[in-house]
Amino acid sequence: MAPGAERLVVLAAAGDEEAFEQIVRHHHRDLTRIAFVVTGDPDIADQAAAATWVIAWKRLRSLREPERLKPWLCSIAANEARQLVRSQRRRRVVEIAVVNDERRTAPDPATRIGDVDLANAMARLSVDDRSLVALRYICGLNSTELAQVTGLTASGVRGRLAKILDRLRKELGDE
């Protein structure tokens, strides 16, 4: 956690809205990315991230270890994303941006095939497996932290991730 970040958590937990806004600015993008990996839908991911902030504001005082803010937020985002997916039970087509925002030029669609393949392979995983992948590779939680979030053992988390990654490798032809 960055220097002063724990102080922001303490201030926000005491009701300091500016401190909470700084926390939101720092973590919102990661939470949206986690939710997107879980849901595969940018709109639902945005809803999950927004719901995460409402929950975080209400429950921030319950966070006993301010240095664990990021894993705490990530687990809330993943849970909210899973709940939204389960409640909506809909699947969407993976959309590929036609225009590159940085240069406003149309990229070669062939360069995005790997993205589509990965998105399709991720979509075939269960919502719980996508959540585990997001928490590990986007939030950066280690197996001990994932164990705390998921209720599995650390070795159980490592085994489950290994199986998920093996499945993805097979589906993507990267064996």
N, C-alpha and C positions, 0 to 999 in steps of 0.2 A: 504494500500500500504506500502511496506517495506521502512524503512528509506533510503533515498538516491534515491529511485525509481523515485520520481518526478524530481530530478536533472537529472537522466538518460533521462527522457522524454524530458526535456528542451534541453539537449545536443544533443540528437538524432534529435530533430526538427530543430536544428541549423546545421545539417549535419554531426554530429559526428558518423561515421560508427561503431566505437567500442562500443559506448553507445547503438546504435541500435542492435548490435549483442548480447549484454547482455540482452536486452529486448526480443529478439527472443529466446535466450536460456531459459529464465525464463517462457515464455508464450507459446512456440510452442506446447508442449505436450497437454496442455489444449485446444488449438485451434483445433488441430487434433482430439481430443476426441469429441469436440462439432460437428465438421464437420462429424465425423463418425456417431454420433447419428442421425444427420439430413439425411445423405445419406445412411447409412447402408452398405457402400462400402469403404474399406480401400484405394483403389486407388483414388477414387473421393475425399475422405476426405483429402488425401495428396495434391491433386490438389487445393482444396479449401483453405487449410492452406497456401500453397505457394502463391496463389493469394492474400490472406489476407496480407501477408508481403509486397507484391509489393504495394498494396493500402496504407497500413499503412506508408510505407516509403514516398510515394508521398504526403500523406495528414496529416502527423503528425503535421505539423504547424497549421492545422485547429483545433486541439484538444485544446479547451480553458481551460479545467480543467485537468491538468496532473494526478491528483489523480483518475480520471475516466478512466485511460488507459485500464484496464482489461475489463470493460463493453464495452468500445468502440471497442476493438479488438474482443471480443466475438461476438458482433453484426455484425461486418464485416465478420467474419468467418461463422456465421450462414447464412448471406445473400448470400455469395459466394457459400456455400454448396447448398442452395435452388436453386440458379440459375443454378448450374451445374446439379442438379437432373432434373430440368425442361427442360434443353436443351438436356440432354442425354436420358431422358425417358426410362431408362432401369432398369430392376430389376435383382438382382443377388441372387444366392443361398447363404445362410449363411454358411460360412466355419468354422469349428472348428479345432483348432490346434491339431494335433495328438501328438506332442511332447511338453512337458513342458520345456521351455527354461531354467528354473532354475536348474532342476535336470536331464534333458535329459532322462526322463522316460515317458512312455506312461501313461497318466492319465486314470482313469476309465471313459469311455464315459458316463456312467449313471450319473455322477456328473455334467455333462454339459447340461443336458436336460433342466434345468431351464433357462440357457443362451439362448438356441435355442428358447424356448417358448417366452421368453421376446423379443428376436430379431424379431421373427415373428409377435408378437403383435405390436411392434414399427413400423415394416414395413407396417402394415395395417393403421397406422395413416397418416394423410396428412403431407406433408413436412413442412407446417407451424406449425402443432402441434408438430412434432418432434423437430423443431427448438425451440419452446417455452420450451419444456421439457429440452433440452440441455442447453439453457441459464439459466434456473432455477437451475438445479441439477448438472451441470458440472461447469458452470461459477459461480454459486452461486448468481445470480442477484436476488434481492428482487422484490416484486410486483411493487414498485415505479420505480425502475430502468427498469424493464421489460416494464412498461407502456411507458417510454420515448423511448425505443427501438422499440416497436411494434406499438405505436400510439393508444393503448387501454388505458382505465382508469385503475388505480391500482385495483379497485374492479372487473373490467372486466377481467383483467389478472387472478386474484384469482379464479373467476368463471370458466373461460375457463380451467385453470389448474385442477380444481376440476373435471370438466367433463372428461377431458383427463385421469386423474388418475382413476376415476370410471370406465371408459371404459377398461383401462388396467387391473384393478382388476377383472372385469367380464371375460375378455378374458383369464386371467391367473387362474381363479377359486379361487381367494383370497377374495371373498365376505364375 
